[in-house]
Amino acid sequence: MSFLTARRGRIAAAAAGALALLAPSAAHAITNGEPTNGYTNVGSFVVEVTPSTSEPYLIQLCTGTMVSPRVVLTASHCMVRDDYAPDWGHVYFTLDQRISDGTWQLRDDLHLLDGTPTPHPGYTGRANYRFDVGAFVLDDAVTGVPYAELADVGYLDDKSLRGTPFTAVGYGIERYAKQTSTQAFLPPKERMMTTQPLVNVHRDYVLFSMNLARGLGGTCYGDSGGPKLNASGEVVAVVTTGDIPCKSTDQATRTDTSNAHAFVADVIADNPAPS
C-alpha cells in the first residue's frame, strides 16, 4: 500500500524515515510470505532521494506489473508526484528480484528503467478507490517477460469466489513477528509472494484477509500497486491500503471493472512497443 490522503496506504518510501530506527536487525520475510524468483513481470518502483546535505540515494516506493512491453500497471496514488516528499526526485522501475541488502537504502547496481508516471485522470487522491488504478509508461520496451492480463470485467462479482485464495506479489516492508506493531517492520528487500483468501467485494474495491493470528500473509508499505492474482495469473486488483501495522486489513482496487479495463487499454494503445 502507500499513502493516500487518508494516510493509510502502502508507500514504503514515506514510511522509511520514521520506521528506520524501529526496524530490528533480524532478517525474515513478510509473515507467512516467501521470496520468489517467479512472477518476473512484477517489479518495484524506486525513487531517488536528493537531500540538500548529502549524496542522492534510492528508496523503495511501490510495486507494479508489466501488462505490455511499455506499460506497468500500478496504483494511481503511487504515480501522483504532488504527494511526494520535497526531496523525492526521479522515479524508476526495476524488475530485479532483490533490491536491497536489508537496509532502507537500496543497492546501487539496480537495473533501472526510466518512464513517465501516469495516474488515472479521474483520481483525486481522496480515498478515491474507483480510480486508484494507474500506470507507468516506460521509455523503452521490455521483452522476455510474460505480460499480465486483467481478469474479465465482473470476475469478482462471482459470490462463489469468497474464501478463495489469491496471490499477492510485492516488494514492500517485511515483518519479523506478528505479535508487535510497527516495531516488527524490516526494510524492503526483494520480490515476495503470499496467498490470502478473498473476504468481501465492493463496487470499486475488494478486501482480503491477512489476519496474522490465523496464520495468513498479506501486504504492507511498498506493496501498493502490486497485483492480486487469480489461479490463472490474471490481475483482479491492485493493492491500495490497509491498517497501519499491516496485521489485519488488506484492501485493493478492482481491475475487473470497465473503468480499469478502459484506462489500461487506452494507455497501452497510446504507447505501443516500437515495431
C-alpha positions in Angstrom: 0.0 0.0 0.0 1.1 3.6 0.0 -0.2 6.9 1.5 -3.5 8.2 0.2 -5.0 11.4 1.6 -6.3 9.2 4.3 -2.6 8.3 5.1 -3.3 4.6 5.4 -1.8 3.5 2.1 1.3 1.5 1.4 4.2 3.6 0.0 7.4 2.3 1.7 9.4 5.4 1.0 7.0 7.5 3.0 7.4 5.2 6.0 11.1 4.6 5.7 12.4 7.6 7.6 10.0 7.2 10.5 10.5 3.5 10.8 14.2 3.1 10.1 15.0 3.5 13.8 12.4 1.0 14.8 13.4 -1.9 12.5 15.3 -4.7 14.2 18.3 -6.3 12.6 16.9 -9.8 12.3 16.1 -10.7 8.7 13.0 -12.7 8.0 10.2 -12.4 5.4 6.7 -10.9 5.4 4.7 -13.0 7.8 3.8 -16.3 6.0 5.2 -14.9 2.8 8.3 -16.1 0.9 10.8 -14.7 -1.6 10.1 -15.7 -5.2 12.1 -15.8 -8.4 8.8 -16.3 -10.2 6.4 -13.5 -11.2 9.1 -12.0 -13.3 6.6 -9.4 -14.7 6.3 -7.9 -11.2 8.8 -5.2 -10.3 9.5 -2.4 -7.9 9.2 1.4 -8.2 12.1 3.2 -6.6 12.5 6.9 -6.0 15.7 8.9 -5.9 16.0 11.0 -2.7 18.0 14.2 -3.2 18.8 15.6 0.2 20.4 19.1 0.4 23.2 18.0 2.7 24.2 14.6 1.3 24.5 12.5 -1.8 21.3 11.2 -3.6 20.2 7.6 -2.8 17.4 5.3 -3.8 14.5 4.0 -1.6 11.6 1.7 -2.4 8.3 3.3 -3.4 5.6 0.9 -4.8 5.1 -2.3 -6.8 3.9 -2.8 -10.4 3.1 -5.4 -13.0 4.1 -5.4 -16.7 0.9 -5.6 -18.8 2.6 -4.7 -22.2 6.2 -4.1 -23.4 6.0 -0.5 -22.3 3.2 -0.3 -19.7 3.4 -1.1 -16.0 0.1 -1.4 -14.1 0.2 0.0 -10.6 -1.9 2.3 -8.3 -2.6 5.9 -9.1 -1.6 7.1 -5.7 1.9 5.8 -6.4 2.1 8.0 -9.5 0.9 11.3 -8.2 4.0 13.4 -7.9 2.3 16.2 -5.9 2.0 13.7 -2.9 5.8 13.1 -2.8 8.1 14.5 -0.2 10.0 17.6 -1.3 13.3 15.8 -1.6 12.0 12.9 -3.7 13.2 13.2 -7.2 13.1 10.8 -10.2 11.0 7.6 -10.2 12.3 4.5 -11.8 11.1 0.9 -12.3 13.2 -2.3 -11.8 12.4 -5.9 -12.4 15.4 -7.0 -10.3 14.4 -9.7 -7.8 16.5 -8.3 -4.9 16.6 -4.6 -4.4 18.4 -4.1 -1.1 20.8 -5.9 1.3 18.5 -5.4 4.3 18.8 -1.6 4.7 16.4 1.2 3.8 18.8 2.5 1.2 18.7 0.3 -2.0 21.5 -1.3 -3.9 23.4 0.9 -6.2 23.6 -1.7 -9.0 19.9 -2.0 -9.8 18.9 -2.1 -13.4 16.7 1.0 -13.5 14.1 1.6 -16.2 13.0 5.2 -16.9 9.5 6.2 -17.7 6.5 8.5 -17.1 4.2 8.2 -14.1 0.6 8.1 -15.4 -2.2 8.2 -12.8 -5.8 7.7 -13.8 -7.3 11.1 -15.0 -10.2 10.6 -12.6 -8.1 10.0 -9.5 -8.4 12.8 -6.9 -6.3 11.5 -4.1 -9.2 11.4 -1.6 -9.5 7.7 -0.9 -10.9 7.6 -4.5 -10.7 3.8 -4.9 -12.6 3.7 -8.1 -9.8 5.4 -9.9 -6.8 4.2 -8.0 -5.6 2.2 -11.0 -2.5 3.9 -12.5 0.3 3.1 -15.0 4.0 3.8 -15.6 4.9 4.2 -19.2 8.5 3.0 -19.9 10.7 4.9 -22.3 12.0 1.7 -23.8 10.2 -1.6 -24.4 10.9 -4.6 -22.1 10.8 -8.0 -23.7 11.4 -11.5 -22.3 8.8 -11.4 -19.6 5.2 -12.6 -19.7 2.8 -9.6 -19.8 -0.1 -10.0 -17.3 -3.7 -9.7 -18.3 -6.6 -8.2 -16.4 -9.4 -10.5 -15.2 -12.6 -10.2 -17.2 -15.0 -7.4 -16.3 -17.2 -8.6 -13.4 -14.9 -11.5 -12.5 -15.0 -10.8 -8.7 -18.8 -10.5 -8.7 -19.0 -14.3 -8.6 -20.0 -15.0 -5.0 -18.5 -18.5 -5.1 -15.1 -16.8 -5.0 -15.5 -15.8 -1.4 -12.8 -17.6 0.6 -10.8 -18.5 -2.5 -7.1 -17.9 -2.1 -5.4 -15.2 -4.3 -1.7 -14.5 -4.7 -0.2 -11.1 -3.7 3.2 -10.2 -5.0 5.2 -7.2 -3.9 8.5 -5.6 -2.7 7.2 -3.9 0.4 8.2 -3.7 4.1 8.5 -7.1 5.8 7.6 -8.2 9.3 9.7 -10.4 11.5 6.9 -11.1 14.1 3.2 -11.0 14.3 2.8 -10.0 17.9 4.1 -6.4 17.8 3.1 -3.4 15.8 5.4 -1.3 13.6 8.4 -2.3 15.7 8.4 -5.6 13.7 8.9 -3.8 10.4 12.0 -4.6 8.3 13.2 -2.7 5.2 12.0 -3.8 1.7 14.5 -6.3 0.3 13.2 -8.5 -2.5 10.2 -9.7 -4.5 7.9 -11.6 -2.2 4.6 -13.5 -2.6 1.9 -14.8 -0.3 -1.6 -16.1 -0.6 -4.7 -14.8 1.1 -8.4 -15.5 0.9 -11.0 -13.2 -0.6 -13.3 -11.8 2.1 -15.6 -9.2 0.6 -16.2 -7.4 -2.7 -17.5 -3.9 -3.2 -18.2 -1.9 -6.3 -14.7 -0.4 -6.5 -12.5 -2.4 -4.2 -12.1 -5.8 -2.6 -11.0 -7.0 0.8 -8.6 -9.8 1.5 -7.9 -11.4 4.9 -4.4 -11.0 6.3 -5.2 -11.9 9.9 -1.8 -12.8 11.3 -3.3 -14.5 14.2 -4.8 -17.1 11.8 -1.5 -17.6 10.1 -2.3 -15.6 7.0 0.0 -13.4 5.0 -0.6 -10.0 3.4 0.8 -6.8 2.1 2.5 -3.8 3.7 4.0 -0.4 2.9 5.7 -0.6 -0.6 3.3 -3.2 -1.9 0.9 -0.6 -3.2 0.1 -1.1 -6.9 1.2 -4.7 -6.7 -1.1 -7.4 -8.1 -3.7 -9.7 -6.6 -3.6 -12.6 -8.9 -6.1 -15.5 -9.5 -5.0 -19.0 -10.3 -4.7 -18.2 -14.0 -2.3 -15.3 -13.2 -4.8 -12.6 -14.1 -4.7 -9.4 -12.2 -8.0 -9.0 -10.3 -7.0 -6.0 -8.2 -4.0 -3.7 -7.2 -3.0 -3.1 -3.6 -4.4 0.1 -2.3 -4.4 0.4 1.5 -4.8 -1.3 4.9 -4.2 -1.0 8.6 -1.1 0.9 9.9 0.7 -2.1 11.4 -0.1 -4.4 8.4 -1.7 -7.1 10.5 -5.3 -7.4 9.6 -6.8 -5.3 6.7 -5.8 -5.6 3.1 -7.8 -3.6 0.6 -7.2 -3.5 -3.2 -8.8 -1.6 -6.0 -10.6 -3.8 -8.5 -9.1 -4.2 -12.0 -12.0 -6.3 -13.2 -14.1 -3.2 -13.9 -14.9 -1.5 -17.2 -13.2 1.6 -15.9 -9.9 -0.1 -15.2 -10.1 -2.0 -18.5 -10.7 1.2 -20.5 -7.9 3.0 -18.7 -5.3 0.3 -19.2 -6.4 -0.4 -22.8 -6.0 3.4 -23.6 -2.5 3.6 -22.1 -1.3 0.5 -24.0 -2.8 1.8 -27.2 -1.2 5.2 -26.8 2.2 3.7 -26.0 2.9 0.8 -28.4 6.2 -1.0 -28.5 8.5 0.0 -31.4 7.9 -2.2 -34.4 
